[in-house]
């Protein structure tokens, strides 16, 4: 340790003069006293020799005690071959780097998005044009956000996703589990595309293995079942308007949602057409149905039962259309082994020999009947308002086949008229070759 040359009293008595003073305290420590014209301030300097070169640095301290302590540290560095001036620069750089790293960590933390936040952003930017937006929001609010909503999106792994899916499967809602996994995958891919997360936690999850294989339905009502259905409906305790919906779906090949959301302005009794606008169409394509006499009679019958001047199927308040699931629930409730307290007691009223049937099976049945009556496949696809899967045909073949469609609906209507009220002695041809 260096021997101090100055006493505390001598240090305090250092006064400014006309010239700068350099007063040694020993061990390379100097007190610099500025001249009177420069204010006479005191500072501390440390002189040292390293690698044959004489160096001097200013010690950034306020008191003599602090200066002496720092002098000893500098002397130890010099003895170890470390340049105090360079070390001070490096220390500043290290502190600066540490600050920058801390700022980056803070920025990353602030940038972390919870699943709740990610879902809100996804909804507001990508889902506003979806027709089923309300249903998507309902599903997430019910099954996803309560489980993982508060977690950071970057921390989500496939185990979190399967936890959500397994909870849904445990209550027997496999269909919901499958659809929700697909929706979650869309949301996470959205997040990856915007650098919110680095990878999609659903990427390695198979929809069929994680939920259940989506078995494609092929249920088609036979002609005998259509006859039987016609006999069962009057005693099924079903609303007359729902009976009309069944026959309309079967005779027009329309989807249940397209019927549920239809307005009377879409039905032209004079032109015998039913128009499906973009907002009601599943594939965002307008569609015009040329009504057969059979289908037209069902629309007229429905018009006689109308409860709204706007909607074919109004909700309870009449302010909007009925829920898209309403007709399906009424049909399902009459083919159920369980009697629910809030459902019809006619739970077996519409059971048919070949098993349970759904509104979509009516659409498939009508299309199948068209084929059996000799209608060409491309015409049936037009009647179904399907999107052409073949790219070349979709690009180059835009023929509407309106006359052919009208004829297809006509022959289907005639067959349904025969099955539901025609001469019982006439046996329908099973298939036209």
C-alpha positions as CSV (number, residue, x, y, z in Angstrom):
1,X,0.0,0.0,0.0
2,X,1.4,3.4,-0.9
3,X,2.5,5.8,1.9
4,X,0.3,8.9,2.0
5,X,2.2,12.2,2.0
6,X,-0.7,14.5,2.8
7,X,-2.5,14.8,6.0
8,X,-6.2,15.6,6.0
9,X,-5.4,19.1,7.3
10,X,-2.9,19.7,4.5
11,X,-5.4,18.5,1.9
12,X,-8.0,20.9,3.3
13,X,-5.6,23.8,3.3
14,X,-4.7,23.5,-0.4
15,X,-5.7,26.8,-1.9
16,X,-5.9,28.0,-5.5
17,X,-3.2,30.3,-6.9
18,X,-2.5,31.9,-10.2
19,X,-1.2,28.6,-11.5
20,X,-2.4,25.0,-11.7
21,X,-0.9,23.0,-8.8
22,X,-0.1,19.2,-8.9
23,X,0.3,18.0,-5.3
24,X,1.5,14.5,-4.7
25,X,-0.1,12.2,-2.1
26,X,2.3,9.4,-3.0
27,X,1.9,6.1,-4.9
28,X,1.1,8.0,-8.1
29,X,-1.9,9.9,-6.7
30,X,-1.9,13.7,-7.3
31,X,-4.3,16.4,-6.3
32,X,-4.8,18.9,-9.0
33,X,-5.8,22.4,-8.0
34,X,-7.0,24.6,-10.8
35,X,-5.9,28.2,-11.0
36,X,-7.9,31.0,-9.5
37,X,-9.1,32.1,-13.0
38,X,-10.4,28.6,-13.6
39,X,-12.3,28.4,-10.3
40,X,-9.7,26.6,-8.2
41,X,-11.5,23.2,-8.2
42,X,-9.7,20.1,-6.9
43,X,-9.6,16.8,-8.8
44,X,-7.6,13.6,-8.5
45,X,-5.1,12.2,-10.9
46,X,-3.2,8.9,-11.0
47,X,0.1,8.5,-12.8
48,X,1.4,5.1,-13.7
49,X,3.9,3.4,-16.0
50,X,2.9,0.4,-18.1
51,X,4.9,-1.3,-20.8
52,X,7.5,1.4,-20.7
53,X,4.9,4.2,-21.2
54,X,4.0,6.9,-18.7
55,X,0.2,7.4,-18.4
56,X,-2.2,9.6,-16.4
57,X,-5.9,9.2,-15.8
58,X,-8.4,11.3,-13.9
59,X,-10.0,9.5,-11.0
60,X,-13.8,10.1,-11.0
61,X,-14.2,10.5,-7.2
62,X,-15.1,13.4,-4.9
63,X,-13.1,12.9,-1.7
64,X,-9.5,12.2,-0.8
65,X,-10.5,8.9,0.9
66,X,-12.2,7.7,-2.2
67,X,-9.2,8.7,-4.3
68,X,-6.8,6.8,-2.2
69,X,-8.9,3.7,-2.3
70,X,-9.2,3.9,-6.1
71,X,-5.4,4.5,-6.3
72,X,-4.8,1.2,-4.6
73,X,-7.1,-0.6,-7.0
74,X,-5.3,1.0,-10.0
75,X,-1.9,0.1,-8.6
76,X,-3.0,-3.6,-8.3
77,X,-4.2,-3.5,-11.9
78,X,-0.9,-2.1,-13.1
79,X,1.0,-4.7,-11.1
80,X,-1.1,-7.3,-13.0
81,X,-0.4,-5.8,-16.3
82,X,-3.8,-4.2,-16.7
83,X,-4.1,-0.7,-18.0
84,X,-6.5,1.2,-15.7
85,X,-7.5,3.7,-18.5
86,X,-8.4,0.9,-20.9
87,X,-10.1,-1.0,-18.1
88,X,-12.3,2.0,-17.4
89,X,-13.3,2.2,-21.0
90,X,-14.1,-1.5,-21.1
91,X,-16.1,-1.2,-17.9
92,X,-18.2,1.6,-19.5
93,X,-18.8,-0.6,-22.6
94,X,-19.7,-3.5,-20.4
95,X,-22.3,-1.4,-18.5
96,X,-23.6,-0.1,-21.8
97,X,-24.0,-3.6,-23.2
98,X,-25.7,-4.7,-20.0
99,X,-28.1,-1.8,-20.3
100,X,-28.9,-2.6,-23.9
101,X,-29.4,-6.3,-23.0
102,X,-31.8,-5.3,-20.2
103,X,-33.7,-3.0,-22.6
104,X,-34.0,-5.7,-25.1
105,X,-35.2,-8.2,-22.5
106,X,-37.8,-5.6,-21.3
107,X,-38.9,-5.0,-24.9
108,X,-39.3,-8.7,-25.5
109,X,-41.3,-9.0,-22.3
110,X,-43.5,-6.1,-23.3
111,X,-43.9,-7.7,-26.7
112,X,-45.2,-10.9,-25.3
113,X,-48.8,-11.4,-26.3
114,X,-51.2,-13.5,-24.3
115,X,-53.6,-15.8,-26.0
116,X,-56.4,-13.4,-25.1
117,X,-54.6,-10.6,-26.8
118,X,-53.7,-12.7,-29.8
119,X,-57.3,-13.8,-30.2
120,X,-58.5,-10.2,-30.1
121,X,-56.0,-9.2,-32.8
122,X,-56.8,-12.2,-35.0
123,X,-60.5,-11.5,-34.7
124,X,-60.1,-7.7,-35.5
125,X,-57.8,-8.2,-38.5
126,X,-58.5,-11.6,-40.1
127,X,-62.0,-12.7,-39.1
128,X,-64.2,-9.7,-39.7
129,X,-65.5,-11.0,-43.0
130,X,-66.2,-14.5,-41.7
131,X,-69.9,-15.4,-41.7
132,X,-69.4,-17.6,-38.6
133,X,-67.5,-15.0,-36.6
134,X,-70.0,-15.1,-33.8
135,X,-69.7,-18.9,-33.6
136,X,-65.9,-18.8,-33.6
137,X,-65.9,-16.2,-30.8
138,X,-68.4,-18.3,-28.8
139,X,-66.2,-21.4,-29.1
140,X,-63.0,-19.7,-28.0
141,X,-64.7,-17.9,-25.1
142,X,-66.2,-21.2,-23.9
143,X,-63.4,-23.7,-24.5
144,X,-60.0,-22.0,-25.2
145,X,-59.6,-18.7,-23.4
146,X,-60.6,-20.0,-19.9
147,X,-57.8,-22.7,-20.2
148,X,-54.9,-20.9,-21.9
149,X,-56.1,-17.3,-22.4
150,X,-53.7,-15.7,-19.8
151,X,-50.6,-17.6,-21.1
152,X,-48.1,-15.9,-23.3
153,X,-48.5,-17.0,-26.9
154,X,-44.8,-17.7,-27.2
155,X,-44.9,-20.1,-24.3
156,X,-47.7,-22.3,-25.8
157,X,-46.7,-25.8,-26.7
158,X,-48.7,-28.6,-28.2
159,X,-49.4,-29.9,-24.7
160,X,-51.4,-26.8,-24.0
161,X,-53.4,-27.3,-27.2
162,X,-54.1,-31.0,-26.6
163,X,-55.2,-30.1,-23.0
164,X,-57.9,-27.8,-24.5
165,X,-58.9,-30.5,-27.1
166,X,-59.0,-33.3,-24.5
167,X,-61.3,-31.3,-22.2
168,X,-63.8,-31.0,-25.1
169,X,-63.5,-34.7,-26.0
170,X,-64.2,-35.7,-22.4
171,X,-67.6,-34.2,-22.7
172,X,-68.2,-36.1,-25.9
173,X,-68.1,-33.2,-28.3
174,X,-65.7,-34.7,-30.9
175,X,-67.0,-32.6,-33.7
176,X,-66.4,-29.4,-31.7
177,X,-62.9,-30.6,-30.8
178,X,-62.0,-31.2,-34.4
179,X,-63.3,-27.8,-35.6
180,X,-61.7,-25.9,-32.7
181,X,-58.3,-27.5,-33.4
182,X,-58.6,-26.3,-37.0
183,X,-59.4,-22.8,-35.8
184,X,-56.6,-22.8,-33.3
185,X,-54.2,-23.8,-36.1
186,X,-55.4,-20.9,-38.2
187,X,-54.8,-18.5,-35.3
188,X,-51.3,-19.7,-34.5
189,X,-50.3,-19.6,-38.2
190,X,-51.6,-16.0,-38.2
191,X,-49.3,-15.3,-35.3
192,X,-46.3,-17.0,-37.0
193,X,-46.9,-14.9,-40.2
194,X,-46.7,-11.7,-38.1
195,X,-43.7,-12.8,-36.0
196,X,-45.7,-12.8,-32.8
197,X,-44.5,-16.4,-32.2
198,X,-41.7,-18.3,-33.7
199,X,-43.4,-21.6,-34.4
200,X,-46.9,-23.0,-34.6
201,X,-47.6,-25.4,-31.6
202,X,-50.3,-27.2,-33.6
203,X,-48.0,-27.9,-36.6
204,X,-47.3,-31.5,-35.6
205,X,-50.8,-32.3,-34.4
206,X,-52.9,-34.5,-36.7
207,X,-56.5,-33.4,-36.6
208,X,-57.7,-37.0,-37.1
209,X,-55.4,-38.5,-34.5
210,X,-55.8,-35.7,-32.0
211,X,-59.6,-35.6,-32.2
212,X,-61.2,-38.4,-34.3
213,X,-61.3,-39.2,-37.9
214,X,-63.8,-37.2,-39.8
215,X,-65.9,-40.0,-41.2
216,X,-67.6,-38.7,-44.4
217,X,-71.4,-39.2,-44.2
218,X,-73.1,-41.0,-47.1
219,X,-76.6,-41.2,-45.7
220,X,-79.2,-41.0,-48.4
221,X,-82.9,-41.5,-47.8
222,X,-84.4,-44.2,-49.9
223,X,-87.7,-43.5,-51.8
224,X,-89.5,-45.8,-49.3
225,X,-88.1,-43.7,-46.5
226,X,-89.3,-40.5,-48.2
227,X,-92.8,-41.9,-48.4
228,X,-92.6,-42.9,-44.7
229,X,-91.3,-39.5,-43.8
230,X,-94.3,-37.9,-45.5
231,X,-96.6,-40.0,-43.3
232,X,-94.7,-39.4,-40.1
233,X,-94.3,-35.6,-40.3
234,X,-97.9,-34.6,-39.5
235,X,-97.8,-36.5,-36.2
236,X,-94.3,-35.5,-35.2
237,X,-95.4,-32.4,-33.3
238,X,-93.2,-30.3,-35.4
239,X,-93.9,-26.7,-36.5
240,X,-95.5,-26.6,-39.9
241,X,-92.8,-24.2,-41.0
242,X,-90.1,-26.8,-40.2
243,X,-92.0,-29.4,-42.2
244,X,-91.8,-27.0,-45.1
245,X,-88.1,-26.5,-44.5
246,X,-87.6,-30.3,-44.8
247,X,-89.3,-30.5,-48.2
248,X,-87.6,-27.3,-49.4
249,X,-84.2,-28.6,-48.6
250,X,-84.9,-32.0,-50.3
251,X,-86.4,-30.4,-53.4
252,X,-83.9,-27.5,-53.9
253,X,-80.7,-29.1,-52.5
254,X,-80.2,-25.9,-50.4
255,X,-78.3,-26.0,-47.1
256,X,-80.1,-25.5,-43.8
257,X,-78.2,-22.3,-43.2
258,X,-79.3,-20.9,-46.5
259,X,-82.9,-21.6,-45.7
260,X,-82.7,-20.3,-42.1
261,X,-81.2,-16.9,-43.2
262,X,-83.4,-16.4,-46.3
263,X,-85.7,-13.4,-46.7
264,X,-89.0,-13.2,-48.5
265,X,-87.5,-10.7,-51.0
266,X,-85.3,-13.6,-52.2
267,X,-88.4,-15.6,-53.2
268,X,-90.0,-14.7,-56.5
269,X,-93.3,-16.5,-56.8
270,X,-93.9,-15.1,-60.3
271,X,-90.5,-16.1,-61.8
272,X,-90.5,-19.3,-59.6
273,X,-87.0,-18.7,-58.3
274,X,-85.3,-18.6,-54.9
275,X,-82.2,-16.4,-54.8
276,X,-79.3,-17.1,-52.3
277,X,-77.1,-14.0,-51.9
278,X,-73.4,-14.0,-51.2
279,X,-73.8,-13.4,-47.5
280,X,-76.0,-16.5,-47.1
281,X,-73.9,-18.8,-49.3
282,X,-71.4,-21.1,-47.7
283,X,-68.9,-20.6,-50.6
284,X,-69.6,-16.9,-51.0
285,X,-71.2,-17.5,-54.4
286,X,-74.6,-16.3,-55.3
287,X,-77.0,-19.0,-56.4
288,X,-80.4,-19.1,-58.1
289,X,-82.7,-22.0,-57.6
290,X,-85.4,-22.6,-60.3
291,X,-88.3,-23.9,-58.3
292,X,-90.2,-26.9,-59.3
293,X,-94.0,-26.9,-58.7
294,X,-93.3,-29.1,-55.7
295,X,-90.8,-26.7,-54.2
296,X,-92.9,-23.7,-55.1
297,X,-95.9,-25.2,-53.2
298,X,-93.8,-25.6,-50.1
299,X,-92.7,-21.9,-50.3
300,X,-96.3,-20.9,-50.7
301,X,-97.4,-23.1,-47.8
302,X,-94.6,-21.5,-45.7
303,X,-95.8,-18.0,-46.8
304,X,-99.2,-18.9,-45.4
305,X,-97.6,-19.6,-42.1
306,X,-95.3,-16.6,-42.2
307,X,-94.6,-14.8,-38.9
308,X,-92.5,-12.1,-40.5
309,X,-92.7,-9.9,-43.5
310,X,-88.9,-10.0,-43.8
311,X,-87.7,-13.4,-42.8
312,X,-88.8,-16.9,-43.9
313,X,-87.7,-18.1,-40.5
314,X,-87.7,-15.3,-38.0
315,X,-86.3,-15.5,-34.5
316,X,-88.4,-15.0,-31.4
317,X,-88.3,-11.2,-31.5
318,X,-88.7,-11.2,-35.3
319,X,-85.8,-8.8,-35.6
320,X,-83.5,-11.3,-37.3
321,X,-83.5,-14.8,-38.8
322,X,-83.7,-17.9,-36.6
323,X,-80.6,-19.6,-35.3
324,X,-79.0,-21.8,-38.0
325,X,-79.1,-24.7,-35.6
326,X,-82.8,-24.4,-34.8
327,X,-84.2,-26.6,-37.7
328,X,-81.4,-29.2,-37.1
329,X,-82.2,-29.4,-33.4
330,X,-85.9,-30.0,-34.1
331,X,-85.1,-32.8,-36.5
332,X,-82.5,-34.3,-34.2
333,X,-84.8,-34.1,-31.2
334,X,-87.2,-36.4,-33.0
335,X,-84.6,-39.2,-33.6
336,X,-83.2,-39.4,-30.1
337,X,-83.3,-42.2,-27.5
338,X,-83.3,-39.6,-24.7
339,X,-86.2,-37.4,-23.8
340,X,-84.9,-34.0,-22.7
341,X,-87.0,-31.8,-20.5
342,X,-86.7,-28.9,-22.9
343,X,-87.2,-30.9,-26.0
344,X,-90.2,-32.4,-27.7
345,X,-91.6,-35.6,-26.2
346,X,-91.9,-37.0,-29.7
347,X,-88.3,-38.1,-29.5
348,X,-88.8,-41.1,-31.9
349,X,-91.3,-39.5,-34.2
350,X,-89.0,-39.2,-37.3
351,X,-86.9,-42.4,-36.9
352,X,-86.5,-44.0,-40.3
353,X,-85.5,-47.6,-41.1
354,X,-82.0,-46.9,-42.3
355,X,-80.9,-44.8,-39.4
356,X,-80.6,-41.2,-38.3
357,X,-80.7,-38.5,-40.9
358,X,-79.8,-34.8,-40.9
359,X,-80.8,-31.7,-42.9
360,X,-77.6,-32.1,-44.9
361,X,-78.6,-35.7,-45.8
362,X,-81.7,-34.2,-47.4
363,X,-79.4,-32.2,-49.7
364,X,-77.4,-35.3,-50.5
365,X,-80.6,-37.3,-51.1
366,X,-82.0,-34.8,-53.6
367,X,-78.7,-34.7,-55.5
368,X,-78.6,-38.5,-55.6
369,X,-82.2,-38.7,-56.8
370,X,-81.3,-36.3,-59.6
371,X,-78.5,-38.6,-60.7
372,X,-80.8,-41.6,-60.6
373,X,-83.2,-39.7,-62.8
374,X,-80.5,-39.2,-65.5
375,X,-79.3,-35.7,-64.6
376,X,-75.6,-35.2,-65.6
377,X,-73.1,-34.7,-62.8
378,X,-71.9,-31.3,-63.9
379,X,-75.5,-30.1,-63.8
380,X,-76.0,-31.5,-60.3
381,X,-72.9,-29.8,-59.1
382,X,-74.3,-26.5,-60.4
383,X,-77.6,-27.2,-58.6
384,X,-75.6,-27.8,-55.4
385,X,-73.7,-24.6,-56.0
386,X,-70.4,-26.4,-55.5
387,X,-67.1,-24.8,-56.4
388,X,-65.4,-26.5,-59.3
389,X,-62.4,-28.4,-57.9
390,X,-60.7,-28.8,-61.2
391,X,-58.6,-25.6,-61.7
392,X,-58.8,-25.7,-65.5
393,X,-62.6,-26.2,-65.6
394,X,-63.0,-23.5,-62.9
395,X,-61.0,-21.0,-65.0
396,X,-62.2,-21.8,-68.5
397,X,-65.7,-23.2,-68.1
398,X,-68.2,-20.6,-66.9
399,X,-71.4,-21.9,-68.6
400,X,-74.3,-21.5,-66.2
401,X,-76.4,-24.4,-67.5
402,X,-79.5,-22.6,-66.3
403,X,-81.9,-24.5,-68.5
404,X,-80.3,-27.8,-67.5
405,X,-80.5,-26.8,-63.8
406,X,-84.2,-25.9,-64.2
407,X,-84.9,-29.2,-65.8
408,X,-83.0,-31.1,-63.1
409,X,-85.1,-29.4,-60.3
410,X,-88.3,-30.0,-62.3
411,X,-87.7,-33.8,-62.6
412,X,-86.7,-34.0,-58.9
413,X,-89.9,-32.1,-58.0
414,X,-92.0,-34.5,-60.0
415,X,-90.5,-37.5,-58.4
416,X,-91.1,-36.0,-54.9
417,X,-94.6,-35.2,-55.8
418,X,-95.1,-38.8,-56.9
419,X,-93.6,-40.1,-53.6
420,X,-95.6,-37.8,-51.4
421,X,-98.9,-37.7,-53.0
422,X,-99.0,-39.3,-56.4
423,X,-100.7,-42.5,-57.6
424,X,-99.6,-45.3,-55.2
425,X,-99.9,-47.8,-58.1
426,X,-97.1,-46.1,-60.0
427,X,-93.7,-47.6,-59.1
428,X,-90.8,-45.1,-59.5
429,X,-88.0,-46.1,-61.7
430,X,-85.0,-46.9,-59.5
431,X,-82.4,-45.6,-61.9
432,X,-82.2,-44.3,-65.5
433,X,-79.4,-45.9,-67.4
